[in-house]
């Protein structure tokens, strides 16, 4: 039997891979055999969600030793067990948030419910990761970021062996293989390109059902992160989307797919302002100890302020959130296309004496690059002023420059203090 035929009989959907992989990981960990974590960034957005699962699946497939073409095909359950016994490392994708945070990401649940084979319970979060990994051979693959952050960094930083990312390269883990840190609209694009270009034989022998499910899982972040291929698009994104659409299955409607995801992602009506700040959040600590936190909302800053009950109530909530995270600088970035046109807003708060004037420094350094303009605008219908010397807010007319571009500028200022 050909290797390709054997692989086609192994997993017919991603749920089988996730469920049997989790069991194999636990067993390998207990027996101190090689294990691999595939970890997305701490915002756990669609891109980290999809790229970690796809990387874990394809990496497990391509690293599995071949079997004799004459070997008998086993029943499904035994075939799964045989697959994991043959792998070089039991592999598990990790969503880099506690399970309770998953409820703050309705776009994930929408994608899972309508397009994927598995359930939210099949996805490993920080809560399910064994608190004491005893395996003597641990490796970590980073996707959608290139520096592991707490709490995982405290235990696994020295185990990072692979990186695929599309953010600014922070220069760590120079010996990682692969170490792919290049621009793209979505990290999922780079994950697919890595495996498609290096392991085309394996890719072509995957079962059609898996191809269709991977296509839908991958299309979600690529289309969301590029606004349906209208913003921050690279040629690699276009190439991957073209192929994924061919593999998504008969009757797949790209426009309806994108619209459903976008509606789910932007529906913040059921969340509190504190939950909105937590929903898509990243944090950095500079070498000098400055802690910087950036929250991203899919509704305008004016909408968030009004939801809080006004400017004073919003400042109180943001201040409490910053205190709970022990932040020196709190940043809120927003995107919104509910009014018929796309816009970005940006608010920065240097919350203590050490970071007083931080927002002013950012404005002086980045006003031209980020095209910072007055906030609120007339259409925002906010009559209150911010009335705080260390808080500044702007509309950001550089619509293509997201957190991926703003965060390095913020970190540079933090490092200079």
C-alpha positions as semicolon CSV with decimal commas, in nm:
position;residue;x (nm);y (nm);z (nm)
1;X;0,000;0,000;0,000
2;X;0,133;0,343;-0,090
3;X;0,217;0,592;0,182
4;X;-0,034;0,833;0,034
5;X;-0,313;0,577;0,062
6;X;-0,216;0,506;0,422
7;X;-0,232;0,877;0,510
8;X;-0,569;0,910;0,341
9;X;-0,704;0,641;0,571
10;X;-0,565;0,796;0,889
11;X;-0,772;1,108;0,959
12;X;-1,083;1,205;0,765
13;X;-1,149;1,517;0,972
14;X;-0,967;1,746;1,214
15;X;-1,170;1,633;1,513
16;X;-1,012;1,288;1,487
17;X;-0,669;1,448;1,480
18;X;-0,735;1,678;1,778
19;X;-0,900;1,418;1,998
20;X;-0,654;1,134;1,936
21;X;-0,362;1,379;1,939
22;X;-0,457;1,504;2,286
23;X;-0,459;1,148;2,419
24;X;-0,130;1,067;2,250
25;X;0,024;1,385;2,393
26;X;-0,081;1,296;2,748
27;X;0,053;0,942;2,712
28;X;0,382;1,059;2,561
29;X;0,421;1,319;2,834
30;X;0,367;1,061;3,107
31;X;0,614;0,822;2,944
32;X;0,867;1,104;2,892
33;X;0,861;1,063;2,514
34;X;0,899;1,357;2,270
35;X;0,613;1,607;2,268
36;X;0,556;1,925;2,068
37;X;0,345;2,231;2,149
38;X;0,227;2,454;1,864
39;X;0,144;2,788;2,025
40;X;-0,028;3,093;1,878
41;X;-0,003;3,439;2,032
42;X;-0,182;3,554;2,345
43;X;-0,457;3,741;2,159
44;X;-0,574;3,396;2,039
45;X;-0,742;3,554;1,736
46;X;-0,858;3,361;1,431
47;X;-0,510;3,370;1,280
48;X;-0,345;3,212;1,585
49;X;-0,635;2,968;1,619
50;X;-0,616;2,847;1,259
51;X;-0,239;2,857;1,211
52;X;-0,169;2,655;1,528
53;X;-0,414;2,378;1,436
54;X;-0,305;2,362;1,072
55;X;0,066;2,369;1,160
56;X;0,019;2,093;1,420
57;X;-0,173;1,870;1,180
58;X;0,056;1,912;0,880
59;X;0,373;1,889;1,088
60;X;0,253;1,561;1,238
61;X;0,170;1,426;0,892
62;X;0,502;1,513;0,730
63;X;0,714;1,397;1,024
64;X;0,550;1,054;1,051
65;X;0,781;0,775;0,934
66;X;0,671;0,586;0,626
67;X;0,515;0,242;0,646
68;X;0,560;-0,045;0,409
69;X;0,335;-0,022;0,108
70;X;0,248;-0,390;0,167
71;X;0,137;-0,338;0,527
72;X;-0,227;-0,417;0,600
73;X;-0,468;-0,128;0,663
74;X;-0,606;-0,131;1,018
75;X;-0,954;-0,045;1,153
76;X;-0,999;0,329;1,205
77;X;-0,930;0,340;1,580
78;X;-0,623;0,120;1,550
79;X;-0,504;0,322;1,251
80;X;-0,512;0,639;1,464
81;X;-0,318;0,467;1,742
82;X;-0,067;0,333;1,491
83;X;-0,020;0,684;1,347
84;X;0,066;0,837;1,685
85;X;0,304;0,552;1,769
86;X;0,492;0,628;1,447
87;X;0,520;1,004;1,495
88;X;0,849;1,156;1,602
89;X;0,667;1,370;1,862
90;X;0,310;1,377;1,989
91;X;0,187;1,720;1,876
92;X;-0,082;1,943;2,022
93;X;-0,196;2,293;1,916
94;X;-0,248;2,530;2,207
95;X;-0,487;2,826;2,215
96;X;-0,291;3,072;2,427
97;X;-0,575;3,178;2,660
98;X;-0,771;3,026;2,950
99;X;-1,084;2,840;2,839
100;X;-1,310;3,106;2,991
101;X;-1,170;3,358;2,740
102;X;-1,291;3,152;2,443
103;X;-1,644;3,282;2,500
104;X;-1,516;3,633;2,419
105;X;-1,438;3,525;2,062
106;X;-1,772;3,462;1,890
107;X;-1,603;3,444;1,549
108;X;-1,424;3,125;1,661
109;X;-1,748;2,968;1,773
110;X;-1,922;3,075;1,451
111;X;-1,649;2,914;1,241
112;X;-1,652;2,594;1,447
113;X;-2,030;2,562;1,452
114;X;-2,093;2,621;1,082
115;X;-1,782;2,497;0,903
116;X;-1,563;2,261;1,107
117;X;-1,583;1,905;1,239
118;X;-1,464;1,966;1,593
119;X;-1,607;2,145;1,897
120;X;-1,454;2,412;2,123
121;X;-1,390;2,138;2,380
122;X;-1,156;1,964;2,136
123;X;-0,918;2,262;2,134
124;X;-0,648;2,273;2,401
125;X;-0,629;2,598;2,600
126;X;-0,391;2,701;2,878
127;X;-0,624;2,531;3,126
128;X;-0,584;2,189;2,964
129;X;-0,207;2,209;2,921
130;X;-0,050;1,981;3,181
131;X;0,080;2,195;3,466
132;X;0,379;1,969;3,496
133;X;0,513;1,851;3,163
134;X;0,753;1,575;3,249
135;X;0,867;1,472;2,902
136;X;1,242;1,484;2,868
137;X;1,215;1,599;2,506
138;X;0,993;1,907;2,455
139;X;0,982;2,131;2,152
140;X;0,772;2,441;2,091
141;X;0,665;2,584;1,757
142;X;0,553;2,948;1,757
143;X;0,298;3,065;1,503
144;X;0,163;3,420;1,466
145;X;0,431;3,559;1,700
146;X;0,806;3,521;1,734
147;X;0,865;3,576;2,106
148;X;0,695;3,358;2,364
149;X;0,529;3,565;2,638
150;X;0,430;3,482;3,000
151;X;0,300;3,261;3,140
152;X;0,432;3,006;2,888
153;X;0,772;3,174;2,843
154;X;0,866;3,108;3,205
155;X;0,862;2,734;3,139
156;X;0,909;2,685;2,766
157;X;1,121;2,972;2,634
158;X;1,432;2,756;2,596
159;X;1,232;2,491;2,410
160;X;1,131;2,709;2,113
161;X;1,254;2,524;1,803
162;X;1,035;2,654;1,517
163;X;0,880;2,988;1,417
164;X;0,637;3,090;1,143
165;X;0,519;3,449;1,184
166;X;0,427;3,769;0,998
167;X;0,501;4,030;1,268
168;X;0,814;4,238;1,316
169;X;1,110;4,012;1,383
170;X;1,230;4,060;1,741
171;X;1,544;3,853;1,674
172;X;1,506;3,575;1,931
173;X;1,568;3,201;1,882
174;X;1,816;3,236;1,592
175;X;1,859;2,858;1,568
176;X;1,488;2,784;1,514
177;X;1,411;2,572;1,206
178;X;1,209;2,678;1,026
179;X;1,249;3,039;1,123
180;X;1,012;3,212;0,884
181;X;0,934;3,571;0,985
182;X;0,819;3,759;0,676
183;X;0,533;3,995;0,582
184;X;0,194;3,850;0,492
185;X;-0,166;3,945;0,552
186;X;-0,209;3,637;0,769
187;X;0,025;3,396;0,944
188;X;-0,196;3,113;0,820
189;X;-0,082;3,204;0,469
190;X;0,279;3,144;0,572
191;X;0,199;2,815;0,745
192;X;0,026;2,684;0,432
193;X;0,306;2,809;0,210
194;X;0,568;2,640;0,430
195;X;0,409;2,298;0,404
196;X;0,278;2,332;0,049
197;X;0,615;2,437;-0,093
198;X;0,830;2,191;0,104
199;X;0,604;1,887;0,128
200;X;0,389;1,898;-0,183
201;X;0,368;1,517;-0,211
202;X;0,218;1,488;0,135
203;X;-0,019;1,778;0,069
204;X;-0,154;1,623;-0,247
205;X;-0,226;1,287;-0,082
206;X;-0,443;1,423;0,199
207;X;-0,807;1,311;0,184
208;X;-1,055;1,552;0,017
209;X;-1,253;1,592;0,341
210;X;-0,943;1,716;0,522
211;X;-0,855;1,948;0,234
212;X;-1,202;2,101;0,248
213;X;-1,191;2,151;0,626
214;X;-0,839;2,295;0,621
215;X;-0,946;2,528;0,340
216;X;-1,235;2,671;0,544
217;X;-1,027;2,694;0,861
218;X;-0,749;2,874;0,673
219;X;-0,970;3,104;0,468
220;X;-1,127;3,247;0,784
221;X;-0,821;3,437;0,917
222;X;-0,680;3,520;0,574
223;X;-1,005;3,684;0,460
224;X;-1,070;3,853;0,795
225;X;-0,715;3,988;0,828
226;X;-0,711;4,121;0,471
227;X;-1,070;4,251;0,472
228;X;-1,161;3,996;0,205
229;X;-0,837;4,059;0,011
230;X;-0,882;4,437;0,002
231;X;-0,624;4,544;0,266
232;X;-0,271;4,443;0,373
233;X;-0,263;4,178;0,099
234;X;0,058;4,016;-0,026
235;X;0,094;3,796;-0,335
236;X;0,129;3,494;-0,106
237;X;-0,216;3,562;0,042
238;X;-0,370;3,576;-0,305
239;X;-0,200;3,251;-0,410
240;X;-0,319;3,068;-0,100
241;X;-0,676;3,196;-0,122
242;X;-0,696;3,095;-0,488
243;X;-0,595;2,739;-0,405
244;X;-0,804;2,719;-0,089
245;X;-1,118;2,823;-0,277
246;X;-1,058;2,536;-0,518
247;X;-1,037;2,293;-0,225
248;X;-1,317;2,432;-0,007
249;X;-1,579;2,214;-0,172
250;X;-1,864;2,244;-0,417
251;X;-2,108;2,524;-0,342
252;X;-1,874;2,714;-0,108
253;X;-1,978;3,083;-0,104
254;X;-1,679;3,302;-0,021
255;X;-1,882;3,622;0,024
256;X;-2,137;3,464;0,256
257;X;-1,855;3,293;0,449
258;X;-1,672;3,622;0,501
259;X;-1,989;3,813;0,590
260;X;-2,085;3,559;0,856
261;X;-1,742;3,572;1,018
262;X;-1,728;3,951;1,006
263;X;-2,070;3,984;1,167
264;X;-1,974;3,743;1,443
265;X;-1,644;3,919;1,507
266;X;-1,794;4,267;1,529
267;X;-2,090;4,173;1,749
268;X;-1,973;4,302;2,086
269;X;-2,322;4,373;2,217
270;X;-2,311;4,090;2,470
271;X;-1,974;4,189;2,618
272;X;-1,889;4,435;2,893
273;X;-1,624;4,701;2,825
274;X;-1,378;4,508;3,043
275;X;-1,445;4,197;2,832
276;X;-1,392;4,400;2,513
277;X;-1,052;4,507;2,648
278;X;-0,966;4,141;2,715
279;X;-1,103;3,999;2,390
280;X;-0,809;4,080;2,162
281;X;-0,523;4,175;2,391
282;X;-0,143;4,156;2,373
283;X;0,114;4,255;2,632
284;X;0,488;4,322;2,619
285;X;0,752;4,392;2,882
286;X;1,057;4,595;2,784
287;X;1,404;4,516;2,912
288;X;1,374;4,822;3,136
289;X;1,060;4,677;3,299
290;X;0,795;4,890;3,125
291;X;0,479;4,683;3,074
292;X;0,274;4,775;2,768
293;X;-0,074;4,636;2,695
294;X;-0,268;4,681;2,370
295;X;-0,638;4,599;2,337
296;X;-0,809;4,591;1,997
297;X;-1,183;4,642;1,950
298;X;-1,388;4,583;1,635
299;X;-1,610;4,883;1,710
300;X;-1,507;5,248;1,717
301;X;-1,360;5,418;2,023
302;X;-1,670;5,635;2,044
303;X;-1,890;5,323;2,051
304;X;-1,683;5,174;2,334
305;X;-1,689;5,499;2,532
306;X;-2,068;5,524;2,497
307;X;-2,107;5,159;2,598
308;X;-1,908;5,232;2,913
309;X;-2,150;5,512;3,000
310;X;-1,937;5,809;2,903
311;X;-1,578;5,925;2,916
312;X;-1,534;5,919;3,293
313;X;-1,680;5,571;3,322
314;X;-1,458;5,450;3,037
315;X;-1,144;5,595;3,199
316;X;-1,238;5,427;3,526
317;X;-1,280;5,088;3,355
318;X;-0,957;5,126;3,156
319;X;-0,771;5,236;3,468
320;X;-0,894;4,934;3,661
321;X;-0,800;4,706;3,373
322;X;-0,452;4,857;3,356
323;X;-0,410;4,811;3,732
324;X;-0,521;4,448;3,713
325;X;-0,256;4,381;3,447
326;X;0,006;4,598;3,622
327;X;0,045;4,807;3,307
328;X;0,262;5,113;3,271
329;X;0,105;5,197;2,935
330;X;-0,251;5,108;2,831
331;X;-0,343;5,128;2,463
332;X;-0,678;5,082;2,292
333;X;-0,692;5,042;1,915
334;X;-1,023;5,015;1,734
335;X;-1,145;4,930;1,386
336;X;-1,496;4,990;1,257
337;X;-1,673;4,964;0,925
338;X;-2,030;4,976;1,058
339;X;-2,084;5,326;0,922
340;X;-2,021;5,228;0,563
341;X;-1,653;5,323;0,566
342;X;-1,351;5,175;0,743
343;X;-1,183;5,370;1,023
344;X;-0,922;5,327;1,293
345;X;-0,901;5,499;1,633
346;X;-0,613;5,492;1,879
347;X;-0,593;5,585;2,249
348;X;-0,276;5,580;2,461
349;X;-0,248;5,628;2,836
350;X;0,078;5,651;3,030
351;X;-0,075;5,541;3,357
352;X;0,198;5,631;3,609
353;X;0,476;5,880;3,678
354;X;0,735;5,682;3,485
355;X;0,525;5,683;3,167
356;X;0,380;6,033;3,199
357;X;0,408;6,198;2,860
358;X;0,422;5,865;2,675
359;X;0,122;5,953;2,454
360;X;0,278;6,289;2,366
361;X;0,603;6,119;2,267
362;X;0,415;5,878;2,045
363;X;0,231;6,164;1,877
364;X;0,553;6,352;1,810
365;X;0,725;6,043;1,670
366;X;0,436;5,891;1,476
367;X;0,196;6,167;1,375
368;X;0,307;6,162;1,011
369;X;0,356;5,785;0,975
370;X;0,025;5,693;1,132
371;X;-0,159;6,003;1,010
372;X;-0,296;6,091;1,351
373;X;-0,596;6,322;1,342
374;X;-0,826;6,474;1,600
375;X;-1,057;6,250;1,801
376;X;-1,350;6,259;1,855
377;X;-1,487;6,364;1,519
378;X;-1,823;6,532;1,475
379;X;-1,983;6,207;1,367
380;X;-1,880;6,044;1,694
381;X;-2,128;6,265;1,884
382;X;-1,917;6,280;2,200
383;X;-1,922;6,611;2,378
384;X;-1,700;6,515;2,673
385;X;-1,328;6,582;2,662
386;X;-1,072;6,328;2,777
387;X;-0,954;6,580;3,037
388;X;-0,642;6,387;3,133
389;X;-0,294;6,513;3,055
390;X;-0,146;6,166;2,998
391;X;-0,428;6,028;2,780
392;X;-0,442;6,109;2,410
393;X;-0,670;5,974;2,139
394;X;-0,673;6,010;1,763
395;X;-0,839;5,881;1,454
396;X;-0,572;5,699;1,256
397;X;-0,595;5,779;0,886
398;X;-0,323;5,527;0,795
399;X;-0,580;5,253;0,758
400;X;-0,337;4,978;0,658
401;X;-0,126;5,016;0,975
402;X;-0,269;4,786;1,240
403;X;-0,138;4,674;1,579
404;X;0,130;4,479;1,394
405;X;0,284;4,812;1,285
406;X;0,184;5,031;1,582
407;X;0,314;4,796;1,854
408;X;0,683;4,816;1,749
409;X;0,666;5,198;1,762
410;X;0,513;5,178;2,108
411;X;0,778;4,932;2,224
412;X;1,057;5,157;2,095
413;X;0,929;5,445;2,308
414;X;0,885;5,217;2,611
415;X;1,244;5,092;2,574
416;X;1,375;5,449;2,566
417;X;1,228;5,548;2,903
